[in-house]
Amino acid sequence: MTNSTLAHQLARFACSLNFEELSQNVVHEVKRRLVDSLGCALGAWNEEPCTIARRVVSDFSAKNGATVFGTSHKAPPDWAAFSNGCCIRYFDYNDTYLSKEPAHPSDNFSAVLAVGESVGATGKEMITATAIAYEVQCRLCDAASIRARGWDHPTYGAFSTALACAKLMKLDPERTRHAINIAGVHCAAFRQARVGELSHWKGVAFANAARLGVYAALLAREGMTGPAPIFEGAMGFEKELGVSLGNVREVFDKTKEAIPGEGPASMILKTSIKYWPAEYHSQSAIEAALFLRNQIEDLSQVKTMVIESHDASVDIIGSEPEKWHPQQRETADHSLPYITAVALIDGEVTDKQFAPERFTETGIVSFLQGVKVERNDELSALYAEAVANIVHVNLADGRTLTKRVDYPLGNAKNRLKDSELEGKFLNLAAPKIGKDAADRVLKHCWGFDQAQDVSALMKSLEITKK
């Protein structure tokens, strides 16, 4: 068997990377994403799919387990990764990477924290594993779109989480390769999770990929082998999903920096944080709508709205009939017309805008029928470097107000300040665990590179009033 397959290269990359090779900016950004992910998880903790996952997980305990967020219960690490991953992802508020395939790479934290706790890893080890997961998932997204072929983006997440977990378990390159092989043979997820009238599964699909990644690493640790070559084989990933990963084989080398001067595993610096709890392609439309609302004295004068957007946005959140008639949160937070309209009407986009009663409000239902989404070739040509929307609001007096936003707040080219990120975290976390505990979580996150383990952080996340 040749040792030049993609699985071999990924294994060598993960096994050889050390914390000391990461740049200060990469380490700090991992801490920022930890803050953001835990805030998103606490914010969504009471949501129905999150509580369903906890009910399932609560039946299982493990001597070397991982803490289920918000509780003191320790479950098997693969199940803890699933439960915690549901919380991180469900509000559609965690970070984003846009390329040929979109991703939410902070989803990987559910696996990193679960396995990190189960093996007693240090903060530095978990930071390194996180940087590896970001690097792998984002590089795969750069290589090929699988969404266009009917597959869902969490498919790539099974590989990234398996590698991160193998790193934390200190597996050698051969067992790490088999973790990749096992993850790959059962990871393909249908894109049906993200089209039409959406379900709970939209928000928990990556949590399942993380569960599979942890499971694959656990089996490989004990010597289980997986089919190879998993990517290049006659019935492997590339052939079955109809993609070529081509150039990605060249970049898993520590000398190939994603950002010059930032060292290996610096793809995290190209990812973006969300400022509003909605699908990322809508972020610039929200910002534009909020800007225009401040220019309008009397909202009753607003008649119609036109949103010019790029192809990825239109295809994912602005074309299906269900997007004009959302019936639940999963569809509403993936609806460009609804999100933009409610931003203009309410002057904010928070969890309140996705309450079920909002979807049937006469004013909103009526206004949505006058919202048009149009493709703009210029904006499509700029994607994914820019994630632009142009919003036009037509008034009763014949005037049209227009605002264009290319890089919404939180974008990699328009970063949130640490203080703004803390504000987002506190708004999500303090109502669940209290201000004092939320401050302790922040302290643990900012000092994560000095942590001997994750136990104090997990304790600070416990919700005592449920």
N, C-alpha and C positions, 0 to 999 in steps of 0.2 A: 504494500500500500504506500503510495506516494505520501510524503510529508508536506506537500505544498498545497493541499486542499484548503479551502477557506476555513473549514473547521480547525485545521492545524494552525493556521495563521492567527485566528481569533484566540485559540488556547494559549499560544506562545505570547501574544500581546498581553492578555489578562494576567498570566502567571508572572510575567517579568516586570510589570509596572509597579513601582514603589511610590509611596506617599511623597518622598523627598523630591521626586521628579515633577510633581504637580506645581504649577505656578501659584503664587499667592492669590492671584485673581480667581483661579479655578477653585481653590480651597474656599475662598470667601463666597463664591457663587454657589457652591454646594451647600454651605451654611444657609444662605438666603433661600435656597429652594427647600431646605428642610423646614425653615420657618413657614414658608408659604404652604407647603404640603400639609403640615400639621394643622395650620389654621383652616385650610379647606376641609380636612378630615373632621375637625371638631364642629365646624359649621354645619356639616351634613350628617352629623352623628345620629340625629333622630329621624332621618328620612327613611321611608318604608323599606327600600332594598337593603339599607344598612342595618336596620333592626332585624330584618329577615336573616341576613348573614350571621349576625351575632347570635340569634336563636339557634341556628344550626351549629355554629362553632361551640356554643356553650355546653353542648353535650360531650365534648371531647377535651381531654386534658393530656398534658405531656410532661414528663420529668425534665426534659431539656426543651421546654416549649418557648413560646413567645407571647408577650402580652397583647391581648386584644385591646385596642385603643379605648380609653375611657373607663376601663375596668381593671381589676386586679387578676383576672382570669388568664391563665397561660394555656394556650392551645398548641397543637402540633404546628410547626412553623409554616407549613404550606397552607393550612386553614387560617392561621393568623394573617398571613399575607393576603389571602382572599378577603377576609372581613375588613381589614384595615385598608386594603386597596379600594374596596367599595366606597369607603368614606372619603378617601383622598380624591377620588374621581367624580363622585356622583353630582356635585354641584356644577360640574364643567367649569371649574374656577382655577384649576391648577395649570401649570405652565404648558407651553406649546413650542413645537418646532415645525416649520413649514418647508416642504421641499417637494420632490416628486410624490412623496407620501407624507401626509401630516402625522404628527405624533404628540403625545403628552408625556414627555420622558420622566417627569417627576413621579409618574405611576410606579417607576422602579423602586421608589423608597419603601413601598409595602413589603417587597421581598428583602431588600437590604436590611431594614430594621428587624424584620422577623428572624432572619437567619443570623444577623449580627448578634441579636440577643441570645439566640439558642446556642451559639458557640462561644459566647463571651468575648466578642470582638471589641477592640478599642474604637474610639471615635475616628482616629486616623485611618484605621483599616476600613471602616464603613464609608468614610469620605472617598477613599481610593476606589472602593467597589462601586460607589455611586458614579464617580467620574467615568469608570469603565462602561457602566450601563448606558450612560448618556452617549458616550462615544460610539458604542456599537449600534444602538437604536437609531441615532441620527445619521450615521454613515450608511446604514441600510436604507433609510428613507431617501437619502441622496441617490442611491444606486438604482432604485426601481420603484415604480408605482404598482402596488398590488390592488389598490382600490379599483382601478380601471378594469381589473380582471375579475372583480367580484369577491375579492378577499378583503378582510378588515385589518386595519393597521395594528391592532394588538398582536397579530401574527408575528411581527418582528420582536415584540416584547418578550416572548418566551425565550428567544436567544439571549437578549440583553440581561434578563433576570437570571437565567441559568449561569451565565458567565460571572455576573456579580456574586452570586451565591457560591459558585465554585471557588472564586477568589477568597471569600470569607472563610470557607471551609479549608483553605490552604491545599486544595487538590493539586496534584502534579499535572503537567500538560496533557498526559494521556487520559487521565480520568476527567479532566476538564473538557477535553474533546468529546468524550462520551456523554457528558452532561449536555453538550450542544446537540449531539446526535439524538439523544432521547427527547430533548425539548422539541427539536425540529420535526420529528416523525409524527407528533400528535398535536401540533400547535396551530394548524391552519384554521382560521375562523372566517365564517361567511360575512360578507358585507351587508347582508340582509339586516344585520343588527342596527344599521344606520340609515335605512331608507324607509319611506312610507311612514305610517303611524308608529312612532317609536315606543319601546317598552323599557322596563327596568334594565334589561340586558345591555342597552346602549351604554349606561353608566357603570356597568360592572364587568364588561368584557375584558378589559385589561387586568382587572383583579384576578380573573380566571387565568389569564396568560401568566401572571406572576405566580399563581398557585402552581401551575404546570412547570414553570422554571425552577421553583424551589424543589418540587417533587423530583424533577430530573436530576438536580444536583445531589439530592439525598440518595437517590439510587446509585448514581455514579460513584459517590463516596464509598459505598459498600462494595463496589466492583461490578455493578451492572454495566453491560456494554450496550451500545446503540448502533443502529444501522448506518453504514458509511459507504461512500461519501454522501453525506446528507444533503449537501447543496448541489453537487455536480452529477450525482448518480443518475442511472438510466430512469429511475422512478423517483428521483430526488426533488428537492424544493424548486429548483429553477425550472425543471421540465413540467412538473405538476401544476405550478402556479403560473407558468408561461412568462417568466421573467428571466433576464440575464443580470446577474449582479456584477459582471464585468469588472469595472475599474475599482470596485470596493476592495478587491484583493490587494491592491497596491497601497492602500492607505493604512492598513493595520501594521504599521511599523513605527516605532517610537520616534523616528526621525521625521515623520510626516506630520507636521503641526497643522491643526485646523486653523489656527490663528498664529501668524509668525510672532515669535518671541514669547508665546504662552505655553510652550512645551507640549508634551503628549497629553492626550485625553482632554483637549480644550474645547470640544464641540459644545459643551454646556454654555460657553460664552456667546454662542450664536442663537441660543434659545430665548424665548420671551415669556414674561410673566403677565398674567391677565389682571386687569384692573376692575373688570366687571364680570359677573358670573354668567357668562354666555359663551357660545362657540366662538373660537378666536376670529374667524373671518368677519364676524359682526362687530368687533371691538372698535374699528375706525368709524363704522356707521353710527354706533352709539355715541362716540365722542362728537361726531358731526351733528347729530340730532340734538344733543345737549347744548352745543354751542348755539344752534339755531333757535332753540327754545328761549334762550336769553335775549334774542332779538325780537321776539314776538310778544306784544303787550296783551293781546286778546286771542287766546287759543281758539275761540269760536270762529275766527277768521280763516283758520287753516282748512283747506278743502281737500287737497290731495297731496301725495308724496311720491316722488320718483327716486329710486336708489340705483345709481350706476355702480356696477361692481365687476369684478374679474371672474373669469370662468370657474375657478375652483369654488369661489363663494356661491355663485349661482347654482352650480351643480350640486353642492353639498347642502346648502341651507336656503336657497332662493328659487327653486323651480317646481317642486312637487305641490300639488293642490293642498295637501295636508298642512303646508306651512302657512296658509292663509286661514286655516280653521284648526288651530292646535287644540287638542283635548286634554293634554297633560304636560307636565313640565318637560319631559324628555323631548317632546316635539317643539314646545315653545322656545326652549333655550337653544334649539337648532333651527330656528325660523328667522331669517333675515327680516322679512316684513314685520313680524310681530315684535321682535326685539327693538327694531328701530322706531316703530310706531309707539310703543309703550315708553321708550326713552323720551320721545317728544311730548307725549301726553302727560307723563308723570314727572318729568325732570329728574329722573333717577332710574337706575337699574340695580335692584337688590333682590334678595330672596322674595320680598313682598310682591314683586312683579310677576312671579311665577306661581302665586297661589291659585288653586283651581278655579275659584270664582272669577278671576280676572279674564279667563278665556271666553266667558259667556257674557261679559258686560256689553250692553247694547252699544255704547259709544265706541268701544274698541272693535267689536265685530263689524260695525258699520264702517269705521275708518279704514280697517284693513282692506275692505273691498276697493278702496281708492288708492291703495299702495301698489306701485308697479316696480318690478325689478328688471333692469336692463343690463345686458352685457356691454362692457366697454373694452375695446381692443387694446387701448393704451394701457389701461390698468392691468389687463391680462398679461401684457408684455413685461410689465414691471414685477409681476409675481414670480417667486416668493420673496424677492429682495425687499419689495414693498408689499404691504397688505392693505390696499387702498379701497376706499369707498367715497363716492360723491353723493350727497343727499341734497335733493331739491324739494323745497316746501312751497306749494302753490297756495296763494292767499286769495281771499274773496275779492280784493281790490285789483286783482290782475298781476300783482307783483309775484316774483319767484325769488325766494331766498335760497342761496346755495352755499354749501361748505364741503370742502374736500379735505380728507385726512389720509395721509400715506402711512405714517408710523404712529399708531396709537400709543398712549401712555402705557409703559411696561414693555414695549417692544425692545428688542436687542439694540435698536438704534435710538431709543427714547426711554432709557432705563428708569425704573422707579428708584428713588432714593431709599436707603435703608430705613429712614424714618417713615416714609410712605408705606413701605412693606410692613413695618411694624404696625402701622395704623390699620392696614387690611387684616393682619393677623389678630389684633386685639378686638376688632369689630366682630370677627368670627368666633374667637375663642373665649373671650371674657364672659359672654352670656352663658356658656356651658360650664366653665371651671372656675370662674371668678377672676378678678383683675390680679390678685396676688399670685395665684397659680399661673396665670398667663404670663406674668412677668418672669416667673421662675423658668417657664418653658423657654422664653426668649434668652434668658441667661445661659441655659444649658445648650441651646442651639448655637449661640455666638461663640461659646467656648467648646464646641464639639470636638475640635482637634486635640483638646486636652483631656477628654473623657476617657476613663479606663474601661467603661462599659456603658450600656444604655439604660441601666436600671433606674437611675435618678430621673432621667427624662420621662420614662414610661410612668413612673409614680406621679410626676407632675401633671400628667394628662388625665388622671383619674377623675371621673365625673361622679361626685357624691350625691348630687340632687338630680334624679332622673325623671 
